[in-house]
């Protein structure tokens, strides 16, 4: 999939904390100083939420002319969202006007990478605009089987790829960027001879770079789900019922009787109630040693009206 998991994920846009980047910099990765990372964050961003742009602090902390569109989200359960954030406030996780723009702890609302009812993945933001360039060649349905390492200099010089059942080799003039996800990235490294020497030797793989931590401490969306049920508002209909009523009215007007018709309706009217997302609040719990235990917590709010979730 072009664009990676950004083409199918929850669209949440969340910046890393400066403390992590500082640790990488201190470990010898000089291109990851927090100031450098923040510069490139702003370079790629295009914040388009008009209400947020009126806030000088938020405007100062986002890029405005990048390729990746950043927006706020439709909220069909605003009363639930406010209740969640207020509950965090009661236990000293103070409301933050922009949880992503600050290196501070607290609670607030997520931003997303989307616009006009559609997600904006990295592929849409970058590849779609330059795919006709002569110096760009995109090969789909290709699987990287190995990265090629110079046995003397220990530098990566290319990749071995399987395309339609045939093995092909590509050599790099400058650099190879390996971005294959939490699982496949270390797998490719280890198959190529980068990893714990004893483990590679046990599999008959010649170790070219002994790197004991490759393949260790894998983490990808570690989640502890907790469900909290709240009372339905008594004075007014829930947002889910409102959305259901609007959709039902629109579908009846369009004589739509199937989910395919629902999709077609969405594709014609992108800025409608179907443009929504489940996660709308975030918090960084604070521990005594917060530097080693900064945690992001997503809170999903929702309710049901018949077969419709909103």
Secondary structure, DSSP 4 states (H G I P E B T S, - for coil): -TTGGGGTS--EE-PPPHHHHHHHHHTT-GGG-HHHHHHHHHHHEEE--HHHHTSHHHHHTS-SSSSEEEB----TTHHHHHHHHHHHHHTT--B-S-TTT-S---EE--EESEETTEE--HIIIIIHHHTT-TT-----SEEEEEEEE-TTT--EEEEEEEETTEEEEEE-SS------HHHHHHHHHHHTTEE-HHHHHHTTPPPSEE-TTTT-S--S----------PPPSSS--HHHHHHHHHHHHHHHTT--SHHHHHHHHHH--SSTT---SEEEEEEE--TTGGG--EEEEEE---EETTEE-
